[in-house]
Amino acid sequence: MISALTVRAAVRADMPEVARFAAQLVRLHHALDPHRFLCLEPLEPGYERWLTRELADPGAAIVVAERGGAEPALVGYAYGRREPRDWNSLLDAHGALHDVFVAEPARRLGAGALLLEAVIARLRALGAPRVVLHTATQNAAAQRLFERFGFRRTMIEMTLEL
């Protein structure tokens, strides 16, 4: 049984664990489709540098889910940012949800929903009029979560290997 979960803004001390989660997310996507999803090892050092810089960006939102109890531990994170108008994608200014990851022991216990709720609230507070995300076609569980929050399908990415 997992202790109560809380979600809070990420801090610098969280970044090594958040980088490990980000690397797991990349590896998961790469395993689903190694031709589509880039995986340049080692992943953790680069993600730690990148996400640490993002902490200082006023347009970025990084939140973590933490298990309480005698030995608190992070069990997941979400990362989004306020993005400008993108003429190539025909997207007006928006919030982009880049990552949501929950470690296996905390899955199906509500951590993903808590993270999603928190990052959406932060993007709303940053003035994002909508949130856009991408999800792997094989990740049905994530798609069900996103749909529960009101996300709708708007594009299908297609890839051709040359």
CORTA-V127819 format. One record per residue. N is the residue number from 1. SS is DSSP state (~ for helix, > for strand, _ for the rest). D_LAST is the distance of its C-alpha to the last C-alpha in whole Angstrom. Layout:
# CORTA-V127819
n->[N:N]
ss->[SS:SS]
d_last->[D_LAST:D_LAST]
This chain:
# CORTA-V127819
n->[1:2:3:4:5:6:7:8:9:10:11:12:13:14:15:16:17:18:19:20:21:22:23:24:25:26:27:28:29:30:31:32:33:34:35:36:37:38:39:40:41:42:43:44:45:46:47:48:49:50:51:52:53:54:55:56:57:58:59:60:61:62:63:64:65:66:67:68:69:70:71:72:73:74:75:76:77:78:79:80:81:82:83:84:85:86:87:88:89:90:91:92:93:94:95:96:97:98:99:100:101:102:103:104:105:106:107:108:109:110:111:112:113:114:115:116:117:118:119:120:121:122:123:124:125:126:127:128:129:130:131:132:133:134:135:136:137:138:139:140:141:142:143:144:145:146:147:148:149:150:151:152:153:154:155:156:157:158:159:160:161:162]
ss->[_:_:_:_:>:>:>:>:>:_:_:~:~:~:~:~:~:~:~:~:~:~:~:~:~:~:~:~:~:~:~:~:_:_:_:_:_:_:_:_:_:_:_:~:~:~:~:~:~:~:~:~:~:~:~:_:_:_:_:>:>:>:>:>:>:>:>:_:_:_:_:_:>:>:>:>:>:>:>:>:>:>:>:_:_:>:_:_:_:_:>:_:_:>:>:>:>:>:>:>:>:>:_:~:~:~:_:_:_:_:~:~:~:~:~:~:~:~:~:~:~:~:~:~:~:_:_:_:_:_:>:>:>:_:_:_:_:_:_:~:~:~:~:~:~:~:~:~:_:_:_:_:_:_:_:_:_:_:_:_:_:_]
d_last->[48:46:49:48:45:46:43:43:42:40:42:41:42:40:37:37:36:34:32:32:31:28:27:27:26:23:23:23:20:18:20:19:15:14:11:12:15:16:19:20:24:26:26:30:31:28:29:32:32:30:32:35:35:34:37:39:37:39:36:35:36:36:38:39:40:43:45:49:51:53:50:47:44:41:39:36:35:33:32:31:32:33:30:31:30:26:26:22:22:26:28:31:32:32:32:29:29:27:28:30:31:34:35:35:39:39:37:39:42:41:39:36:38:40:37:36:39:40:37:37:41:40:37:40:42:40:40:37:37:34:32:28:26:23:23:21:21:22:25:28:31:29:29:32:34:32:33:37:37:36:32:31:27:26:22:19:16:13:10:6:4:0]
